[in-house]
Amino acid sequence: MLYENQPVSIGELRAKRSGNGSDWSPRDCLVDILRAIDDGTLNPQGLIVCAYAEGEHGAVDIKFSQAMPNVIMASGTLQRVQNLLGSNSA
């Protein structure tokens, strides 16, 4: 399935306007990245995806996938994301 023709949701529009991560739904966030890859506006050299969900009895379940050239690039990318999160606090 190509996502380049996937319509932009109201939630995506709101999240992009506000710059607040809590305005995104997890699915809208993924579709936004997939749409950019499929329409050619993003040609990633690497990708890191991390998701969490509350499991039984309040336990946190984490799913992590990555497609990075090496651990140094992965660490650097994660550090840059931490810096961006700190500068965009809501």
QUIPEJO-V418015 format. One record per residue. RES is the residue in three letters. PHI is phi in whole degrees, 0 to 359 (none if undefined). OMEGA is omega in radians with two decimals (none if undefined). D_FIRST is the distance of its C-alpha to the first C-alpha in Angstrom with 1 decimal. Layout:
# QUIPEJO-V418015
res=RES phi=PHI omega=OMEGA d_first=D_FIRST
res=RES phi=PHI omega=OMEGA d_first=D_FIRST
This chain:
# QUIPEJO-V418015
res=MET phi=none omega=3.04 d_first=0.0
res=LEU phi=270 omega=-3.10 d_first=3.8
res=TYR phi=260 omega=-3.08 d_first=6.4
res=GLU phi=299 omega=3.13 d_first=9.3
res=ASN phi=261 omega=3.13 d_first=9.8
res=GLN phi=293 omega=-3.11 d_first=9.8
res=PRO phi=294 omega=3.09 d_first=13.5
res=VAL phi=279 omega=-3.10 d_first=16.0
res=SER phi=278 omega=3.07 d_first=17.7
res=ILE phi=300 omega=3.13 d_first=21.5
res=GLY phi=298 omega=3.10 d_first=21.5
res=GLU phi=298 omega=3.14 d_first=19.7
res=LEU phi=301 omega=3.14 d_first=22.3
res=ARG phi=297 omega=-3.11 d_first=25.1
res=ALA phi=294 omega=3.12 d_first=24.2
res=LYS phi=293 omega=-3.14 d_first=23.9
res=ARG phi=290 omega=-3.06 d_first=27.2
res=SER phi=279 omega=-3.05 d_first=29.1
res=GLY phi=73 omega=-3.10 d_first=27.9
res=ASN phi=259 omega=-3.11 d_first=28.3
res=GLY phi=300 omega=-3.12 d_first=25.8
res=SER phi=286 omega=3.09 d_first=26.9
res=ASP phi=278 omega=3.11 d_first=25.4
res=TRP phi=277 omega=2.86 d_first=21.8
res=SER phi=272 omega=3.11 d_first=20.1
res=PRO phi=304 omega=-3.13 d_first=18.4
res=ARG phi=294 omega=3.13 d_first=15.0
res=ASP phi=300 omega=3.12 d_first=15.6
res=CYS phi=298 omega=3.13 d_first=16.7
res=LEU phi=295 omega=-3.12 d_first=13.6
res=VAL phi=297 omega=3.11 d_first=11.3
res=ASP phi=301 omega=3.12 d_first=14.1
res=ILE phi=293 omega=-3.14 d_first=13.9
res=LEU phi=297 omega=3.12 d_first=10.1
res=ARG phi=298 omega=-3.14 d_first=10.6
res=ALA phi=295 omega=3.09 d_first=13.7
res=ILE phi=293 omega=-3.08 d_first=12.3
res=ASP phi=292 omega=-3.14 d_first=9.6
res=ASP phi=271 omega=3.04 d_first=12.5
res=GLY phi=88 omega=3.12 d_first=15.0
res=THR phi=280 omega=3.08 d_first=17.3
res=LEU phi=226 omega=3.10 d_first=17.1
res=ASN phi=237 omega=-3.00 d_first=17.5
res=PRO phi=292 omega=3.03 d_first=18.4
res=GLN phi=269 omega=3.11 d_first=21.0
res=GLY phi=197 omega=-3.11 d_first=20.6
res=LEU phi=208 omega=3.06 d_first=18.9
res=ILE phi=232 omega=3.12 d_first=20.6
res=VAL phi=233 omega=3.11 d_first=19.2
res=CYS phi=225 omega=3.14 d_first=21.8
res=ALA phi=226 omega=3.05 d_first=21.7
res=TYR phi=230 omega=3.08 d_first=24.7
res=ALA phi=214 omega=3.07 d_first=25.4
res=GLU phi=280 omega=3.12 d_first=28.8
res=GLY phi=265 omega=3.14 d_first=29.6
res=GLU phi=296 omega=3.06 d_first=32.6
res=HIS phi=58 omega=3.09 d_first=35.9
res=GLY phi=79 omega=3.11 d_first=34.4
res=ALA phi=293 omega=3.14 d_first=33.2
res=VAL phi=261 omega=3.05 d_first=30.4
res=ASP phi=259 omega=-3.13 d_first=27.4
res=ILE phi=240 omega=3.04 d_first=25.6
res=LYS phi=242 omega=-3.08 d_first=22.4
res=PHE phi=226 omega=3.05 d_first=22.2
res=SER phi=225 omega=3.12 d_first=19.9
res=GLN phi=212 omega=3.05 d_first=20.6
res=ALA phi=225 omega=-3.08 d_first=19.8
res=MET phi=238 omega=-3.11 d_first=23.0
res=PRO phi=296 omega=-3.14 d_first=25.3
res=ASN phi=194 omega=-3.07 d_first=28.3
res=VAL phi=292 omega=3.13 d_first=30.0
res=ILE phi=293 omega=3.10 d_first=31.9
res=MET phi=295 omega=3.12 d_first=28.8
res=ALA phi=297 omega=-3.14 d_first=27.3
res=SER phi=296 omega=3.12 d_first=30.6
res=GLY phi=297 omega=3.12 d_first=31.0
res=THR phi=296 omega=3.13 d_first=27.6
res=LEU phi=297 omega=3.11 d_first=28.4
res=GLN phi=296 omega=3.12 d_first=31.8
res=ARG phi=296 omega=3.10 d_first=30.6
res=VAL phi=296 omega=3.09 d_first=28.3
res=GLN phi=301 omega=3.12 d_first=31.4
res=ASN phi=296 omega=3.11 d_first=33.4
res=LEU phi=295 omega=3.11 d_first=30.8
res=LEU phi=298 omega=3.13 d_first=30.7
res=GLY phi=294 omega=-3.12 d_first=34.5
res=SER phi=276 omega=-3.13 d_first=34.8
res=ASN phi=247 omega=-3.09 d_first=32.5
res=SER phi=295 omega=-3.11 d_first=34.2
res=ALA phi=246 omega=none d_first=34.1
